[in-house]
């Protein structure tokens, strides 16, 4: 009897959807929970401030990754004017971008505001995230925590191939490219 009264009291206190003048019905907001991702510590810091993004991968590394076009430097405004480099592959038809983000840490991808699927990974011993953006299945990024308040962004995307490249393949390529990039950064440091 007490259980029945408690249940009816809860139902009575639950707000019902409100009917609007235009016929719409606003549904109550659902509560979502997020899990906290704790990344392991970096084995060392690799500051990106003085790094040329187009020199991170040397010619041999680019050849191993089938990146056969010359690297092209630019500034990525969406990452606080980060120095960036893009390299296209005529072999695979894909494109890689390396961005050296020095204005915020990798935690930006773990914020609920990021609205992405960010999963922990390890890149050459450094903590990282494999990031997929809902609705964008032609791209995958790997973010590598290289220094306090800095991260290496490695984006791998389909460059407009006739046969669409699966996102899992793009993520594998982003991971391989990130591994090579961290190796390149470690050789310079």
N, C-alpha and C positions, 0 to 999 in steps of 0.2 A: 504494500500500500504506500509506504513512504517513497519507494523507488518510482512508482507511478506518479505521485504528486510532484516529486522532484523533476521528473522528465517533462510533465506538462508545464511546470513553471519555467523550465528552460526553453521549451518551444514557444511559450507565451512571450518570453523576453527576446527571442530572436527576431530581428527586424525582417520584415517581408520586403520583397522588391517593390519599389515605388513606381506607380504608373504615372507617366508624364503626360502633359497636355497633347504632345504630338504622337502619342501612342507608344513611345519607347518604354521599355522597362529596364531600369538600372538594376543589375544584379549586385548583390553584396560582394565586396572585394574578397577574394580568397587570400588566405595568409600563406606565404611561401617561406620556407626555411632554407638557409644556405649553410653549407658546410664550410668550415674554415680550413683552408689549405695552409699547411706549415711547410715551408721549403727548408731544406737542409742548408747549413752554412756554406759559403763560398770557400773553395780551397785557398784562394788568394784573391786580391783585387787586381783587376785589369782596367785602369782608368781609360776612358775613351776620348777625353778632351782633345788630345793632340793627334788622333789617329785619322788617316786618310781612308774613308770607307772603301774606295776603289783599290786600295793596296792591301786590304785584309786578306783577300784570296790571291795568291800568286798565280802566274800563268799555268804552272803544273797542276795546281788545285782546280783551277777553272777547267782545264782540259779533262781532268778526272771526273768532273761534274757535268761534262758536255756543255759547258758554257763557252761557246765559240765566238761570240761577238765581243767587241771591245767594251769594257766597263764605261758607264756614263754617270758622272757625278751630278748631284743636284741637292736641293734643300727640301726636306720633308716638313711642310708646314704643320701637318696634323700631329707631329711629335715635337712641338716647340722649336721648329726650325732646325731639326736634327740634320747633321750631315748624312747623306745617303748616297747609295750607288745602285744602279740597276744594270743587270746583265741578261741579255736575251740569248736563247739557244736556238740556232737554226736546226740543230740535230733533233731536239725533242719538241721544239715549238713553245717551250715554257720560258718563263721569266722569273728571275730571282731579284729581290731587293734586300740590301743590307742597310739598315738605318742605325746610327749610333746615337742613342737617346741619352742625353745628359741632364735633362731637366726634371726627371721623375724616375722612381724605381719601378721594378717589375710588378710591385703590388698593385699598380694601376689596373692590371688585367684581372685582379682578384676582387675588385670592387663590384658591388651589384650594379653600379652605373655602367660598367663595361658591357654588360648584356652579351657575353660570349660564353662559350664552353671552353674553359681553361683547365687543362689537366697537367699535373706535374710530370716532368721528365727530367732526365739528367743529360747534360751535354758536356762531354769531355771532363766529367767530374764536377761541373758547375750546375747549380740548380736552374731549372728552366720550366717553361710552360709550353705545351702545344695548344694553340688557340684556334678554334673554329668559330666563325661568326654565323649564327643562324641565318639561313637564306642566301648565303654566299658559299656555294659548294665548289667554286672554281679557284679557291685560294685556301692556303693553310699557312699559319705562321708559327714559328718557334721563337720564344722570347728567352733570352739567357741573362741571368743575374750576374753581371760581371764586376760591379762595384756598387758601393752605397749610393743610392739615388741615380743609378745608371743601368741601362740594359742594352743588349744587342738584339735588334729586331731582324729576324730572317723571314721574309715573306716569299713563298713560292706559289706561283699562279699559272694557270693555263693561259697560254698566250694566244688563244684563238684557234686551237687545233680543230681539224674537221671532225675527228673523233674526240669527244670530251674526255679529259683525264679525270679519273676518279679521285675524290678528295683524299682518300687514304694514301694513294700514290703520291699526291702533292705533299702530304704531311711527312711521308718517308723521305722525300727529296728535301724538304725543309730541314728535317733532322740531320740528314747527311751534310747539307750545306752549313748548318750551324756548327756541326762537329769540325768541319774543315776551317770555318771562320775562327772558332775559338783556338784551334791549333795554330792558325796563322797569327792571331793576336798574341799567343803565348811565345811564339818564336821571336816576335818583335820586342817583347817586354822583358 
